[in-house]
Amino acid sequence: DGGITQSPKYLFRKEGQNVTLSCEQNLNHDAMYWYRQDPGQGLRLIYYSQIVNDFQKGDIAEGYSVSREKKESFPLTVTSAQKNPTAFYLCASTPAQVHYGYTFGSGTRLTVV
Amino acid sequence: GENVEQHPSTLSVQEGDSAVIKCTYSDSASNYFPWYKQELGKGPQLIIDIRSNVGEKKDQRIAVTLNKTAKHFSLHITETQPEDSAVYFCAARAGKSTFGDGTTLTVKP
């Protein structure tokens, strides 16, 4: 079955650590996105990529980094520069054509300990 | 850039009643309007969408209407059931999607 997989489901980070969240899709989608969701809040765009080896900053990119070396994969690194990283992180993908919705992963809940 | 406003932020209805969620957008270049349902602890799922050349679309108990002139679109859920309780997001897409802030729908049995 085609889909988008995020791992791990839960992640704990110590102060000063970098952590990487995985996002893999086998839908052959061109575009991939990372969103942050805080409790009771909406979706805030961190980074997005429309083609391999290219990505753009979203609204809250500070303290985060990404790579897009393969079409299927779009990992997100939460660096120590992100001062308040505790949140629910969602990855999504979509074809390049406009008239398609996003397919979201099941999310990674990151907690600072 | 695009700006999407969604109302209300919370909505509580009795089982069997109808629920309506409204969104407005600012960019006239947006031409695709999806709606997503997010259950607790899960990722959002696409439940219905509408393209700019269509005024209304129905799928069983849910329907979406679009008024391109006024730049607003709405989600209608009829005969609500407790399992409809979730957070609903609207979006408008020209290139990438811009999401509304979400509506928490509670259906009381």
Chai-1 contact restraints between the chains, C-beta under 6 A:
chainA,res_idxA,chainB,res_idxB,connection_type,confidence,min_distance_angstrom,max_distance_angstrom,comment,restraint_id
A,G42,B,D101,contact,1.0,0.0,6.0,A-B,restraint_1
A,G42,B,G102,contact,1.0,0.0,6.0,A-B,restraint_2
A,L43,B,F99,contact,1.0,0.0,6.0,A-B,restraint_3
A,L90,B,G43,contact,1.0,0.0,6.0,A-B,restraint_4
A,V98,B,Y32,contact,1.0,0.0,6.0,A-B,restraint_5
A,V98,B,R93,contact,1.0,0.0,6.0,A-B,restraint_6
A,H99,B,Y32,contact,1.0,0.0,6.0,A-B,restraint_7
A,H99,B,R51,contact,1.0,0.0,6.0,A-B,restraint_8
A,G101,B,P34,contact,1.0,0.0,6.0,A-B,restraint_9
A,G101,B,L46,contact,1.0,0.0,6.0,A-B,restraint_10
A,G101,B,D49,contact,1.0,0.0,6.0,A-B,restraint_11
A,F104,B,G43,contact,1.0,0.0,6.0,A-B,restraint_12
A,F104,B,P44,contact,1.0,0.0,6.0,A-B,restraint_13
A,G105,B,G43,contact,1.0,0.0,6.0,A-B,restraint_14
A,S106,B,K42,contact,1.0,0.0,6.0,A-B,restraint_15
A,S106,B,G43,contact,1.0,0.0,6.0,A-B,restraint_16
A,G107,B,G43,contact,1.0,0.0,6.0,A-B,restraint_17
